[in-house]
Amino acid sequence: MEDSAREHLLESLIGVSASRRTYYSEYRENERRLDRAIASVAMISGALCNTTSGVACLAQAVVEVALQHFDASLAVLVLKAPETARWGMRRTARGVEPLDAGADLAGIEGAIAQVLGQHGLVMHPAGDGTSVLGAPMLLSDRVVGALAVVLQAGFAMDERELSVLRTLANQAAVAVENARLYEESERLRARAVALYEDALRQKTELEQKNRQLAKARHRLAAARQNEILNSERARIARDLHDSVAQYLISIGMNLEWCRVQLDPQSPVYERICNAKELARSAVTRMRATIFQLSPINGSQSSLVAALRELAIDFEKTTNLSVQLHTADVPPTVSVQLASGLYYIAQEALFNAYKHARARQITITLHFDPGVARLVIADDGVGIAEEALHTVAPERGGAHFGLRNMRERVQELGGALAIVRPPAGGTEVRVNIPLQDVPG
């Protein structure tokens, strides 16, 4: 083929005139640089996707792209806000390595300082045929850093390479700012989460303390009410003992004197005897009422002693045999529990005396782990079927004494059962969970 035909064919293939033999090699070089620029743009895009990995990771990725694209011996990225920081990569005999934090950059410090002080590209010779090319990192016309590379001797520089560095520097500035904003948002989010968790913890603690305070307030009010009630009971018991009981005893003594003075056959004599028995019964009932009104404290000795005194006095006033058995009573018992157990036992004794026609009553007080158990058993005729059914809480027509016992047990958070054992008689069984008893 003739030369003119070959040149015409080459011109139709590459789009340029082939009158000069260097056009094809220039085209091939331009094509190679264009391919490298496109590859670098892809690498830049990949590097700028490290925003969420943090500023350090993003800066390191940008430096690697610059080092690779320019086939540089050294690449450095410097940020001057909020505080100066730098990242770098260099080529050594061992390959590409990260730049040490204390590495000597005396050869390019001047170029970097010049880039940070202006808005344009800077190119300085660095000796041995190398040169330093630096581009400012602009963010809204504000220089936030610099990207510099040390070009090896023979590197062909043109406007396309300058555009690649300028684009990489400017895009890196935006990406670094986004990375900083992301880090700040993550820091604020973490702080918000920590504050929320702290507020939630404080809210939970406050609710718990409010519940404890409400419980303590309830206990304090119950203790105060119990104190007032016990004080009033003691006053009434003392007044009854010092006044009404003494008057009844005096009436009985006067009636006895009158009885002695009368003829047993006199009709007045029988009336005097009846009046004397009525006075004696009134004294007995009055003593029982005084016992019911007498308060006790919450020590072990006081509870057991109160029950023992109750049994002894009950024997004296009723001629019934009352036995007391205690086991595993703790050293201290709450005042409310001690008072409740005492009054329940007292009520059960009087019920047995008034209704059961019993001859013998046994009081058993036993403390299991976490539970106080009180059993009052008699050998009487047994509780009536109607009264047995009215003990249930949903029934409102219970006997007054049974209702009192049931209410006291409910106040202590326990359970009450009244049963008729196969052997006869009646058993009042009370179980009080100790952890539910107000202090």
Secondary structure, 3 states (H helix, E strand, C coil): CCHHHHHHHHHHHHCCCCCCCCHHHHHHHHHHHHHHHHHHHHHHHHHHCCHHHCHHHHHHHHHHHHHHHCCCCEEEEEECCCCCEEEEEEEECCEEEECCCCCCCHHHHHHHHHHHCCCCCEEEEEECCEEEEEEEEEECCEEEEEEEEEECCCCCCCHHHHHHHHHHHHHHHHHHHHHHHHHHHHHHHHHHHHHHHHHHHHHHHHHHHHHHHHHHHHHHHHHHHHHHHHHHHHHHHHHHHHHHHHHHHHHHHHHHHHHHHCCCCCHHHHHHHHHHHHHHHHHHHHHHHHHHHCCCCCEHHHHHHHHHHHHHHHHHHHCCEEEEEEECCCCECCHHHHHHHHHHHHHHHHHHHHHHCCCEEEEEEEEECCEEEEEEEECCCCCCHHHHHCCCCCCCCCCHHHHHHHHHHHHCCCEEEEECCCCCCEEEEEEEEHHHCCC
